[in-house]
Structure formats: structure tokens, C-alpha cells
Amino acid sequence: MEISVLQAFLIGIVYYLGINGTPWLTCMGSTIIQKPLVSGLIVGIILGDPLAGAIIGAAINLPFIAYISAGGAPPTDPGLAGTLGTALALAAGVSPAVAITIAVPLGLLGTIIWVVHMTVDVFFVHMIDKCALNGDMKKACFLHVVPPQIIAFIIGVIPVALGCYYGAGVVSNIIATLDGTPLKVLEVIGGILPAIGIAMNLRAISKPGILLWFILGFVVTVYLGLTTMPVAIIAGIVAYLYTGLTANAATVSAADDDF
Amino acid sequence: MLPQYLQLMMTFNNKGENINMENKVSLSKKDVLSAFWKWTFFSHANYNYERLQASGVLFSMSHLPKKLYPGDEKAQKAFMQRHMQFYNTEPHFGGIINGMVLSMEEARANGADIPDDAINSVKTGLMGPFAGIGDTLWQGTLQPILLAVGIGIASAGNMLGAAVFGVTEAIIMLTIAYIMYMRGYKTGKEGVQAILSGGKMKQLIAAASIMGATVLGSLTASYVKAQSTMNIPLGQAQLSLQTDILDKLFKGMIPLGITLLTLYLLKDKQLKSTTVMGILVIIGIILGVTGIVG
């Protein structure tokens, strides 16, 4: 599949809309459009194959399923993986598992765009400081919205558009030469990479005993064949009752101590 | 720093007395809504390493100085300066702090004795706890569940998966954001403290992490894929490593083992996520080349 200049530019805009901080869709831009599940479908529509885009995007989303962006230092960038990753995977016509292996390194590259954007914006904060001293609210509002978005647009759209336009052929050629065992190895890697996203989320919500619940969820799914939604509902009910009981037990023992 | 700060305090003290004697100012419903929507859309528009959402806070209240301190340029400038302080929270749940700051500013303009310090310490003191609550409940629990559902639908070849995720998340998060912001504005400091110290919120967080961990276990089972295709020759017959040996012991032991190893490397060994990713790639190459998994 070839990617035209216009298509590459449009995919760049999809990436820009998912950059953390683009205001046009509230924070939902950087949390919904940014997800490969969503951006993959949009890239698929742009490239004329929505269904393939949706399937590839869903696969690429797996390592990022538990992605947490907190405190302004993200470990990886699902946005670049979902846009450029889906575009290159569609262009090369690879399987969803290989698409994951292509997209994950792109996610790491994407953090560079984030760092540039967060650093350049420091200048505008200092300029707004001056406005505050002079009481110039109009200029402060302008500086808060317009220049940071122009920067984000430039550093977002250009690399992604160039990557789509020039990368498509390169990646297709590489994949063609990898046919056979190397391609199979890429699939194996793509199969286990989702573990990283899951482990990072587990680490974030970690507290004593949490691993038991994790294993419970695993066993219930493997042996009872339940999908995620029923597991989530059951877990929610059990968690509510369990935490209610332990909270009651705590107040009871605290009351005992008083006597 | 200090002289400027003192100057601010003095401006405020003078102002407080003046306004107390004259007519009071109050924010209309429209003022509050406008601040909420500006916060919701633009909190991160100028997100930066030095002060993160500082100018987002100022932008969300950009219509207030003229309204609260009509004709008093000094007070307007002081307002702008005190809201350019470092601020970083989860914007939906943390909006409760912004709502609270709004009500504090309103009270202050009407002569209440609220020094700069009070407003700043409320912001810096609460932004961390609410970021923690927000990230646990939303990014740690709700989002993985909704994504898992969406991915399940999409990978089965149905384009609605993305819409199911996106629409549900948008409705839930914007509702939470609105409720939190308005609650912060209406109940002020006491209401926010009640949320933080109350047992209900602790229970909700504890329940959310249990639910999140269980769902992550389910996700591991569905989406971390490592099936062995290796066959062990036994005379005439062939023994499949996966179905005849591994599955009999414990189904899915390779994916579970790999995920637990990843967690161990991240949490106990404190390795960087990129390093762990590299280790996973090497494991994948070894498993793939030897044909243990394929």
C-alpha cells in the first residue's frame, strides 16, 4: 500500500490531536484519540481500509492498555505507536502481532516529541509571568493557547507525516527480506510485549496482597473462559464487599481498643 | 522574591478592608461554568516541565480579576501572579481543587481574611492526593477495563470497538469532572477535606485497585500470547509440549510467568521500563529462534 502526501499529512494531524495537552477535544484528545485502538481506526479510514486499521490498532494498543501518564514523564508514547505504527503496518501488510513489534519502538521514539514540547513551553510560562506583572490578561491567554499549540502542531505533524511518507517503503522492504523465521520471531516478541503494559499498571496500583487478585483474574479467565467485562463486574462486586468488610473489621477492632 | 510577596500581602490587606465596606461581588453561575469549561479544555494547553499546569489555572480564571476587583489594577495583577505557581494534578478529579480555589477567591474579594499562602497551600497540598486518586481510579482501573472491552470488540473485526471505548470514557470522565469541580466550588475546604479523610474514598480506592488487578489478570490471560508448538518425539508418537505437558500442569503458565517476571524486574529490581522492554525482546528472540514458542 502506498501512502500519499495528503494521507501522510492527515495522519500527522491525528497524531497532533492526541498529543498531551491539545485542548480542542478537552483532555479526551490526549486520552481517547491518543489510544491506538482509536487512532488505528482513523488511520485505517484515511488509508482506505478502516477494518484493517481497527484490527491493527487494537493489537498495537495491547502493550499500552495499562499506560499511565502521570507527573509529566511518560515512559512511552501510545500516540506515535498508534498512528505511525498502524500506517506502516498497513503499508507493509503485516499480521497484528508483527504490527505490535513495529509499533513499540516507535512509542519509545515518541517520548522525544513529548520532551521537546514540555521544554519549549517553559519559555511561554516565563512570558506569561511578565504579563502577570503588567496585568495583561489578554496576552497571557494568547500565550497560554496559541504559541504552544503551533509548536505542538509542527513537532507533531511533521515527523509523523515524513515517517508515513518515507517509512512505508522502507518498512515494507525490511519486512519482505525478513520472511520466514525472522518474521516468526517478530510475532513471538509481539505476543509477549503486552506484558510490559500490564506489569507497569500493576506496579502503579501495587499494595500488599494485590498479586493474589491478579492471579485470580488470570485463572478465572483461563479456566472459565470468561471475557474481560464479566470478570470486571464480578471483581467490582467482590472488591466492594471485601473492602466494606475489612473497613468494618478495622472500626470494630479500633472500638475494642478503646475499652 | 520576598519584597514582592510582602507587597502582594499589603495590597491584599488594603483591598480586603476597602471591599468589606463597599458592595460585595459574587460569581454568577455563568462565571463558574466558564471557569470549569476553560479548565476542562485548556488545563494542559501549555503543559511544561517548570510549572506544569500553572498557566492552565490562570487561563481558566482569566475572567475573574476584572469581575472580583473592578477598577483595582493592583489587585488584578496580584491575582494573576498568585495563580502562576506550580500546579499539577489529574484534571478531572483534581478539578475539585480548582473549584475550591474559585470559592476562596470569591470570599477573599469580599473581604475574608485569606492570605496568598492559604490559597497556594490548598493547591499544593491537595494536588498530589487528588492526582493519586484520579490516576488510580481512572488510568489505573476504568481505562484498562474500557480499553479491554473495546479491543475485544475491535480485534474480532468490528469497527465499533473504538467508539464503544471513546464514547463511554468521554461521558464518564466529563461527568466526574463536572461533579468534582462544582462540589469543590460549593462545599469549599471542608467538603474537600471530608472527601479525603472520609472512609468512603479510601474504600473506593482500595476496591478500585482490587478490581484493577483482577482485570489485569484477565487481560494477561487474553492478550499476552506465548503458545508452544514444540513436539517431543516419543518413539512413534509425538508429545506436544503445550497441550500434553504445560496445559496439564497449569494453563497459560508461559504468559503468566513472563508477566510476573516483567513485574519483578520493574518493581523489585527497579529496572527502567525501556530496559525491561529490551529484556522481553531478547526473551522473545530466544523463545522464537529455539522454537519453544511459535
Contacts between the chains, C-beta under 8 A, distances in Angstrom:
chain1	res1	chain2	res2	distance
A	20	B	44	6.0
A	20	B	47	6.3
A	21	B	44	3.7
A	21	B	45	5.6
A	21	B	46	7.4
A	21	B	47	4.4
A	22	B	45	7.8
A	23	B	41	4.7
A	23	B	42	4.6
A	23	B	44	7.4
A	23	B	45	4.5
A	24	B	41	7.7
A	26	B	40	5.0
A	26	B	41	5.1
A	26	B	174	7.1
A	27	B	40	7.3
A	27	B	43	6.9
A	27	B	44	6.6
A	27	B	91	5.6
A	27	B	92	7.2
A	27	B	173	7.6
A	28	B	166	7.7
A	28	B	169	7.3
A	28	B	170	5.0
A	28	B	173	7.0
A	28	B	174	7.5
A	30	B	44	7.1
A	31	B	143	7.4
A	31	B	169	7.0
A	31	B	173	7.7
A	32	B	165	7.3
A	32	B	166	4.5
A	32	B	169	6.0
A	32	B	170	6.4
A	35	B	147	6.6
A	35	B	165	7.1
A	37	B	147	6.3
A	37	B	150	5.2
A	37	B	151	5.8
A	37	B	154	6.0
A	37	B	161	6.4
A	37	B	162	5.2
A	37	B	165	5.8
A	38	B	162	4.5
A	38	B	165	6.8
A	38	B	166	5.5
A	40	B	162	7.6
A	41	B	154	7.4
A	41	B	159	6.2
A	41	B	161	7.9
A	41	B	162	4.4
A	50	B	159	5.7
A	51	B	157	6.4
A	51	B	159	6.1
A	54	B	154	4.7
A	54	B	157	7.8
A	54	B	158	7.6
A	54	B	159	4.7
A	54	B	161	6.4
A	54	B	162	6.4
A	55	B	154	6.5
A	55	B	155	5.9
A	55	B	157	6.2
A	57	B	154	6.9
A	57	B	162	7.3
A	58	B	150	7.4
A	58	B	151	4.5
A	58	B	154	3.7
A	58	B	155	4.3
A	58	B	161	6.2
A	59	B	155	6.5
A	61	B	147	6.4
A	61	B	151	5.6
A	62	B	151	6.9
A	62	B	223	5.1
A	65	B	144	5.5
A	65	B	147	5.1
A	65	B	148	6.5
A	65	B	151	7.0
A	65	B	219	6.2
A	65	B	223	7.4
A	66	B	140	7.7
A	66	B	144	5.0
A	66	B	216	6.5
A	66	B	219	7.7
A	67	B	139	7.6
A	68	B	135	6.0
A	68	B	139	4.5
A	68	B	140	6.3
A	69	B	139	7.1
A	70	B	90	7.8
A	70	B	131	6.8
A	70	B	135	5.0
A	70	B	139	7.3
A	71	B	88	6.8
A	71	B	131	7.7
A	72	B	47	6.8
A	72	B	49	6.7
A	72	B	52	6.0
A	72	B	88	6.9
A	75	B	272	7.9
A	75	B	273	4.2
A	75	B	274	7.2
A	76	B	273	7.1
A	96	B	155	7.2
A	97	B	225	7.3
A	104	B	277	6.8
A	108	B	274	6.2
A	108	B	277	7.5
A	117	B	47	7.7
A	118	B	47	6.3
A	118	B	48	5.4
A	118	B	49	4.8
A	119	B	48	7.4
A	119	B	49	6.0
A	120	B	48	7.9
A	121	B	46	5.2
A	121	B	47	6.3
A	121	B	48	3.4
A	121	B	49	7.8
A	122	B	48	4.7
A	122	B	49	6.0
A	122	B	50	4.6
A	124	B	46	5.4
A	124	B	48	7.3
A	124	B	55	7.2
A	125	B	46	6.8
A	125	B	48	5.6
A	125	B	50	5.7
A	125	B	51	5.5
A	125	B	54	6.4
A	125	B	55	5.9
A	125	B	84	7.5
A	128	B	46	7.8
A	128	B	55	5.0
A	128	B	58	7.1
A	128	B	84	6.5
A	129	B	81	7.9
A	129	B	84	5.9
A	131	B	80	7.2
A	132	B	58	7.5
A	132	B	77	6.5
A	132	B	80	3.7
A	132	B	81	4.6
A	132	B	84	5.5
A	133	B	77	6.7
A	133	B	81	7.1
A	134	B	77	7.4
A	135	B	65	7.9
A	135	B	73	5.5
A	135	B	76	5.3
A	135	B	77	4.2
A	135	B	80	6.5
A	137	B	62	5.4
A	137	B	65	6.6
A	137	B	66	7.8
A	137	B	76	7.7
A	137	B	80	6.7
A	140	B	55	7.2
A	140	B	58	6.4
A	140	B	59	7.4
A	140	B	62	7.1
A	140	B	80	6.7
A	141	B	59	5.7
A	141	B	62	5.2
A	143	B	46	7.5
A	143	B	55	7.5
A	144	B	42	6.8
A	144	B	45	5.8
A	144	B	46	4.8
A	144	B	55	4.6
A	144	B	56	7.1
A	144	B	58	7.2
A	144	B	59	4.5
A	145	B	42	6.4
A	145	B	45	5.4
A	145	B	46	7.6
A	145	B	59	7.2
A	148	B	45	5.9
A	148	B	46	4.5
A	148	B	47	7.9
A	149	B	45	6.7
A	181	B	288	7.7
A	181	B	289	7.1
A	184	B	288	5.9
A	184	B	294	5.6
A	185	B	284	6.8
A	185	B	285	5.6
A	185	B	288	3.5
A	185	B	289	6.1
A	187	B	288	7.6
A	187	B	294	7.8
A	188	B	226	7.2
A	188	B	284	4.7
A	188	B	285	7.8
A	188	B	287	5.5
A	188	B	288	3.7
A	188	B	293	5.2
A	188	B	294	6.3
A	189	B	280	7.3
A	189	B	281	5.5
A	189	B	284	3.4
A	189	B	285	6.9
A	189	B	288	7.1
A	190	B	284	8.0
A	191	B	224	7.1
A	191	B	225	3.7
A	191	B	226	5.6
A	191	B	284	7.5
A	191	B	293	7.5
A	192	B	224	6.1
A	192	B	225	7.3
A	192	B	226	5.5
A	192	B	255	7.4
A	192	B	258	5.3
A	192	B	280	5.8
A	192	B	283	6.8
A	192	B	284	5.4
A	192	B	287	7.8
A	193	B	277	7.4
A	193	B	280	6.0
A	193	B	281	7.9
A	193	B	284	7.6
A	194	B	219	7.7
A	194	B	220	7.9
A	194	B	223	4.9
A	194	B	224	5.1
A	194	B	225	8.0
A	195	B	220	7.2
A	195	B	224	5.0
A	195	B	255	7.4
A	195	B	258	5.2
A	195	B	259	4.3
A	195	B	262	4.6
A	195	B	280	6.6
A	196	B	262	5.8
A	196	B	273	6.6
A	196	B	276	6.1
A	196	B	277	5.7
A	196	B	280	6.2
A	198	B	216	5.2
A	198	B	219	5.9
A	198	B	220	5.5
A	198	B	224	7.1
A	198	B	259	5.7
A	198	B	262	7.7
A	199	B	259	6.0
A	199	B	262	3.9
A	199	B	263	4.1
A	199	B	266	5.4
A	199	B	267	7.8
A	199	B	276	7.6
A	200	B	266	6.4
A	200	B	273	6.2
A	201	B	140	6.1
A	201	B	144	6.3
A	201	B	212	7.1
A	201	B	216	5.9
A	202	B	213	6.5
A	202	B	216	5.7
A	202	B	263	5.5
A	202	B	267	7.9
A	203	B	263	6.5
A	203	B	266	5.3
A	203	B	267	4.8
A	204	B	135	7.3
A	204	B	136	7.6
A	204	B	140	5.6
A	205	B	136	6.0
A	205	B	140	4.8
A	205	B	141	7.5
A	205	B	208	7.8
A	205	B	209	4.1
A	205	B	212	5.1
A	205	B	213	6.4
A	206	B	267	6.5
A	207	B	209	6.3
A	210	B	209	6.2
A	210	B	210	7.2
A	210	B	213	4.7
A	211	B	213	7.5
A	211	B	263	8.0
A	213	B	210	5.1
A	213	B	213	4.1
A	213	B	214	4.7
A	213	B	217	7.0
A	214	B	213	4.5
A	214	B	214	6.9
A	214	B	216	5.7
A	214	B	217	4.2
A	214	B	220	7.7
A	215	B	217	6.1
A	215	B	256	7.6
A	216	B	214	5.9
A	216	B	217	6.3
A	217	B	213	6.9
A	217	B	214	3.7
A	217	B	215	6.1
A	217	B	216	6.6
A	217	B	217	2.6
A	217	B	218	4.3
A	217	B	219	8.0
A	217	B	220	7.8
A	217	B	221	7.5
A	218	B	217	3.8
A	218	B	218	6.9
A	218	B	220	5.4
A	218	B	221	4.9
A	218	B	252	6.8
A	218	B	256	5.7
A	219	B	217	7.6
A	220	B	214	7.9
A	220	B	217	7.7
A	220	B	218	6.9
A	221	B	217	7.0
A	221	B	218	4.3
A	221	B	221	3.7
A	221	B	222	6.2
A	222	B	221	4.7
A	222	B	251	4.7
A	222	B	252	4.6
A	223	B	251	6.5
A	226	B	218	7.2
A	227	B	152	6.1
A	227	B	218	7.9
A	227	B	222	7.4
A	228	B	145	6.9
A	228	B	148	4.0
A	228	B	149	6.2
A	228	B	152	6.2
A	228	B	215	6.2
A	228	B	218	5.0
A	228	B	219	6.3
A	228	B	222	6.5
A	229	B	145	7.8
A	229	B	148	7.8
A	229	B	149	5.4
A	229	B	152	7.8
A	231	B	214	6.4
A	231	B	215	6.2
A	231	B	217	8.0
A	231	B	218	4.1
A	232	B	145	4.8
A	232	B	148	7.7
A	232	B	211	6.7
A	232	B	214	7.6
A	232	B	215	5.0
A	232	B	218	7.5
A	234	B	214	7.9
A	235	B	210	6.8
A	235	B	211	4.5
A	235	B	214	3.6
A	235	B	215	6.2
A	236	B	207	7.4
A	236	B	211	4.9
A	238	B	210	7.5
A	238	B	214	7.8
A	239	B	206	7.6
A	239	B	207	4.0
A	239	B	208	7.5
A	239	B	210	3.8
A	239	B	211	4.7
A	239	B	214	7.5
A	240	B	207	5.2
A	242	B	207	7.6
A	242	B	210	6.7
A	243	B	203	4.7
A	243	B	206	4.5
A	243	B	207	4.5
A	243	B	210	7.0
A	244	B	203	6.6
A	246	B	206	7.7
A	247	B	199	5.7
A	247	B	202	7.6
A	247	B	203	5.4
